[in-house]
Amino acid sequence: MKLQQNIILKPYHSFACEEITRFFTTVSTKEALVEAIDWANENNQPYFILGSGTNILFTQQFNGLVIKMEITGIQKLQETSSELLLEVGAGENWSHFVSYCVQKSWGGLENLSLIPGSVGVAPIQNISAYGVEVSEHIICVEAFDTIKHAWVSLPKQDCTFGYRTSVFKKEPNRYIVTAVQFKLSKQPFLRTDYGAIKAVLHEKGIRNPSVESIANAVIYLRSKQLPDPKKLGNAGHFFNNPMITTTQYDQLMVQFPSIMAYPIDDHTYKIAAGWLIEACGWKSVTKDQVGCYKDQVLVIVNYGATKGKTILDFSDAITQSVQDKFGVLLESAIHIL
Ligand SMILES: Cc1cc2nc3c(=O)[nH]c(=O)nc-3n(C[C@H](O)[C@H](O)[C@H](O)COP(=O)(O)OP(=O)(O)OC[C@H]3O[C@@H](n4cnc5c(N)ncnc54)[C@H](O)[C@@H]3O)c2cc1C
């Protein structure tokens, strides 16, 4: 195991702050992963698994071992005339993997084009976009169970997927994903029902869309709406849309009749976090080189802050103002360390 010390994490996460980790290693095999975990346990060091770092914010020095997941490889396990089963290493870049499938006209993942991150985190957060959740195409997830200290293969039904959640999120730090199996289709059922995709296809005069034209539409839409983390530090949407009770919703409606929310069930409403934040006057606000992205207030961007704490302070100020004005608690959508 190649152990590095006092590594600046700036190149390893999309907020690109200069926090330091005491120890750092990369793992490109399952054996190396177990070796790294055992080393951390034997030396009483906490450890943290790092994918592409597009969903995290380091706010202080990490006094432990960062294990960067680099298990790669795309393997065809089965193929018929209509579908195929692929096993993909957790360290593969998600967006590259989707492009690889699109180039071969293998359908299923095209609506999830251009989402930054690694393949291993896709099932953890059940990534979703443009009407598709990745879980729809997952057959099983290969992982190391740190409680049993054993390899496990979790079939889809054991992953308890929900909107942006899964067993991996519900039992944090238990499973380390090493590979994901996907079922893709050679005669894909294309998902064009999402309004924005429909509009782009119409605008471009595409009447018979292909896997590729859907992917291109999604890439076009995402490039217009979200900042490229390689150019401008960010971690996508910083906040989740909060859930409130119907009673709370009725009270808010009296004071703020234009509030943007929709019912989830008889007792619960989901409110658009972006609406709450904009209503508190945060659109395009910048402070200490941190700001809300001009086209999407839910995205906090780093214009040059070196400390993650500056970004955390900015997000805390947003949370506080929403709490003060609406009495609603915003929750972070990203992992803050
Ligand atoms: C511009 C932008 C747009 C985005 N758009 C979307 C979107 O449309 N839909 C969406 O769902 N998400 C979106 N995201 C969020 C992000 O891309 C996803 O959450 C992505 O899956 C994160 O992958 P990662 O490898 O970067 O995870 P990381 O940030 O590296 O890690 C996230 C968490 O997973 C844990 N982890 C990492 N690897 C493993 C592993 N192998 N096993 C177990 N735990 C692990 C980490 O410890 C951490 O807790 C966006 C982000 C950005 C920057």
The ligand as an ORCA input file, in Angstrom:
! r2SCAN-3c Opt
* xyz 0 1
  C     -22.612     20.072    -11.598
  C     -23.186     18.890    -10.833
  C     -24.396     18.347    -11.222
  C     -24.967     17.268    -10.551
  N     -26.148     16.758    -10.987
  C     -26.700     15.682    -10.377
  C     -27.922     15.103    -10.866
  O     -28.503     15.581    -11.841
  N     -28.429     14.032    -10.242
  C     -27.804     13.489     -9.163
  O     -28.330     12.499     -8.649
  N     -26.635     13.996     -8.669
  C     -26.071     15.081     -9.247
  N     -24.908     15.623     -8.778
  C     -24.279     15.072     -7.560
  C     -23.108     14.063     -7.848
  O     -22.693     14.153     -9.166
  C     -23.555     12.639     -7.581
  O     -23.983     12.545     -6.251
  C     -22.423     11.635     -7.804
  O     -22.972     10.342     -7.799
  C     -21.312     11.739     -6.775
  O     -20.297     10.826     -7.119
  P     -18.813     11.002     -6.576
  O     -18.013      9.846     -7.034
  O     -18.284     12.333     -6.939
  O     -19.051     10.932     -4.994
  P     -18.121     11.554     -3.849
  O     -18.396     13.004     -3.720
  O     -16.697     11.151     -4.034
  O     -18.692     10.801     -2.572
  C     -20.017     10.995     -2.147
  C     -20.282     10.099     -0.937
  O     -20.188      8.716     -1.327
  C     -19.181      8.038     -0.541
  N     -18.467      7.107     -1.451
  C     -17.679      7.436     -2.505
  N     -17.304      6.322     -3.173
  C     -17.848      5.267     -2.486
  C     -17.818      3.856     -2.672
  N     -17.192      3.285     -3.701
  N     -18.495      3.087     -1.772
  C     -19.155      3.647     -0.721
  N     -19.215      4.978     -0.496
  C     -18.575      5.774     -1.373
  C     -18.272      9.136     -0.002
  O     -17.636      8.715      1.183
  C     -19.267     10.275      0.203
  O     -19.970     10.096      1.412
  C     -24.292     16.709     -9.428
  C     -23.045     17.250     -9.036
  C     -22.495     18.324     -9.735
  C     -21.154     18.871     -9.318
*
